[in-house]
């Protein structure tokens, strides 16, 4: 999903352990591509509204 200007923050988890936090995300698909290119292991990610900290979505790793 794409926001206006860094609307999201994302926490990546490997089962129950948080492996990566991105504080300013404009496009969640590109953020996932970047994390995969870096070789970071993750099972799911939580997407939050950066300003209100409300949970927006949960995305599972399909790989």
Secondary structure, DSSP 8 states (H G I E B T S, - for coil): -B-SSS-EEEEEEETTEEEEEEEEESBHHHHHHHHHHTT---SEEEEEETTT--EEEEEE---
